[in-house]
Amino acid sequence: MAKVKTIHRCPWVDLSKPDYIAYHDKEWGVPVHDDRTLFEFLTLESAQAGLSWYTVLRKRENYRKAFDNFDPKKVARYGDKKVQQLLSDAGIIRNRAKILAAIHNASRFLEVQKEFGSFDAYIWSFTGGKTIVGKPKTLKDYRATSPESDALSKDLRKRGFKFVGSTIIYAHMQATGMVNDHVMSCFRRPVILKMQGKRKVSS
């Protein structure tokens, strides 16, 4: 009988949730350089504040429909009528402050694009254009923030962004591959390492 190969994943993955497994196995930690996708993650991470990521992940497709596939130019133009529509949309998190923050952040996002040429160029400058390689072995080894997320959070707030505390920003960095925080035994860790190109190891 052939031996079944055990797949090791990060300990935060709930193996009873196929969509959570798929997110971990296909997206989490993959370097993102597309501005629309970066805006999507920034909006979703901000919506997560005070909630579990899985709560937001389950509503992701609804968010894409509700927020015009996260086109920042369209989101920035949302007015009162659209806000009311979003507040009555059971498919997303109906929190007025978070919805208004998403619209507000879209305008700030466009300002950053204009200044730096792309949001990608701006945000990756905080890691020197390299993926920071974490070294977690267990769940307790994960940190909630880093010097880079502190600096990025501070600068985003200075530029007027909302719901961008260091913890939220560090989660954003993990999700978009600015940080590779797959645990040492995770099968995705070496896969991401090959994607990263230039990288620097976290202290």
C-alpha positions in Angstrom: 0.0 0.0 0.0 1.4 3.4 -1.0 2.2 5.7 1.9 -0.1 8.7 2.1 2.0 11.9 2.1 1.1 14.3 4.9 0.7 17.9 3.9 1.9 20.3 6.7 0.1 23.7 6.8 0.3 26.7 9.0 -1.4 26.0 12.4 -3.9 28.8 12.0 -5.6 27.0 9.1 -8.9 25.4 10.1 -8.9 22.1 8.2 -12.7 21.9 8.4 -13.1 24.9 6.1 -12.2 24.2 2.4 -12.3 27.9 1.5 -9.8 28.7 4.3 -7.5 25.9 3.1 -7.7 27.2 -0.5 -6.9 30.7 0.6 -3.8 29.5 2.5 -2.7 27.1 -0.2 -3.1 29.5 -3.1 -3.0 33.1 -2.0 -1.6 33.8 1.5 1.9 35.1 1.3 2.1 35.3 -2.5 3.8 38.6 -3.4 1.2 41.0 -4.8 2.2 43.9 -7.1 -1.2 44.6 -8.7 -2.7 47.8 -7.4 -6.3 46.7 -7.6 -5.5 43.6 -5.6 -3.5 45.6 -3.0 -6.6 47.9 -2.6 -8.8 44.9 -2.2 -6.7 43.4 0.6 -6.3 46.8 2.3 -10.1 47.2 2.3 -10.8 43.7 3.5 -8.1 43.8 6.2 -9.6 47.1 7.4 -13.1 45.5 7.4 -11.7 42.7 9.5 -10.9 45.0 12.5 -12.4 43.3 15.6 -13.5 40.3 13.6 -11.9 37.0 12.4 -10.3 36.9 8.9 -12.5 34.0 8.0 -15.6 36.1 8.6 -14.4 38.6 6.0 -13.1 35.8 3.7 -16.5 34.2 3.4 -17.9 37.6 2.3 -15.1 38.3 -0.2 -17.1 37.7 -3.4 -20.0 39.8 -2.1 -17.5 42.6 -1.4 -16.2 42.4 -4.9 -19.7 42.8 -6.3 -20.6 45.5 -3.8 -17.4 47.5 -4.3 -17.1 47.4 -8.1 -14.4 44.8 -8.0 -12.4 47.1 -5.8 -11.7 49.7 -8.5 -10.5 52.6 -6.3 -11.6 55.2 -8.9 -15.1 54.0 -8.7 -15.1 53.5 -4.9 -13.8 57.0 -4.4 -16.8 58.4 -6.1 -19.4 56.7 -3.9 -22.0 59.1 -2.5 -24.7 58.9 0.1 -27.0 56.7 -2.0 -24.3 54.1 -2.5 -23.5 54.2 1.2 -27.1 53.5 2.1 -27.1 50.6 -0.5 -24.0 49.1 1.1 -25.4 49.5 4.6 -28.4 47.4 3.5 -26.3 44.7 1.8 -26.3 41.6 4.0 -23.5 40.2 2.0 -20.9 42.5 3.5 -20.1 43.8 7.0 -22.6 46.6 7.5 -20.5 48.8 9.6 -20.9 52.5 8.7 -17.5 53.5 9.9 -15.7 50.8 7.9 -17.7 51.5 4.8 -17.0 55.2 4.9 -13.3 54.4 5.6 -13.2 52.3 2.5 -14.5 55.1 0.4 -12.2 57.6 2.1 -9.2 55.3 1.7 -9.9 54.9 -2.0 -9.3 58.7 -2.5 -6.1 58.5 -0.5 -5.1 55.4 -2.5 -5.5 57.4 -5.7 -3.4 60.2 -4.2 -0.6 57.8 -3.5 -0.8 56.4 -7.0 -0.4 59.9 -8.4 2.6 60.6 -6.2 4.5 57.4 -6.6 3.2 56.1 -10.0 1.6 53.1 -8.3 0.5 52.0 -4.8 2.7 49.0 -5.3 5.9 51.2 -5.6 4.9 53.1 -2.5 4.0 50.2 -0.2 6.9 47.9 -1.2 9.4 50.7 -0.5 8.8 50.0 3.2 10.6 46.6 2.8 13.1 47.8 0.3 11.2 46.0 -2.5 12.0 42.7 -0.8 9.9 40.1 1.0 10.7 39.8 4.7 11.2 36.2 5.6 9.8 35.3 9.0 10.9 32.3 10.9 7.8 31.1 12.9 7.8 27.4 13.9 4.5 27.4 15.9 1.5 29.6 16.3 3.0 31.3 19.4 5.9 32.5 17.3 3.7 34.8 15.2 4.0 38.5 16.0 1.2 41.0 15.5 3.4 43.9 14.3 6.9 44.7 13.0 9.1 47.8 12.7 8.1 47.9 9.0 4.3 47.7 9.7 4.8 50.3 12.4 6.4 52.7 9.9 4.0 51.9 7.1 1.0 52.4 9.4 2.3 55.7 10.7 2.9 57.0 7.1 -0.6 55.8 5.9 -2.2 57.6 8.8 -0.2 60.7 8.1 -1.6 60.5 4.6 -5.2 60.3 5.9 -5.9 56.6 5.7 -8.3 55.1 8.2 -8.4 51.7 9.9 -4.7 51.2 9.2 -3.2 50.4 12.6 0.0 48.4 12.7 -1.7 45.1 13.4 -4.0 45.5 10.4 -1.1 46.5 8.3 1.1 43.6 9.4 -1.8 41.2 8.4 -1.9 43.0 5.1 1.8 42.5 4.6 1.5 38.8 5.4 -1.4 38.4 3.0 0.3 40.2 0.1 3.7 38.6 0.4 5.6 41.5 1.8 6.2 39.1 4.7 6.5 35.3 4.3 5.2 34.0 7.6 4.4 30.5 6.6 5.8 28.3 9.5 9.0 26.4 8.9 7.2 23.1 8.3 4.5 24.4 6.0 4.6 23.0 2.5 3.9 26.5 1.1 7.0 28.1 2.7 9.5 26.9 0.1 7.1 27.6 -2.7 6.8 31.2 -1.6 10.5 31.5 -1.2 11.0 30.6 -4.8 8.5 33.4 -5.8 10.2 36.1 -3.8 13.3 36.7 -5.7 15.1 39.3 -3.6 14.4 38.8 0.0 15.6 39.8 3.4 15.4 37.8 6.7 13.5 39.3 9.6 15.5 39.9 12.8 
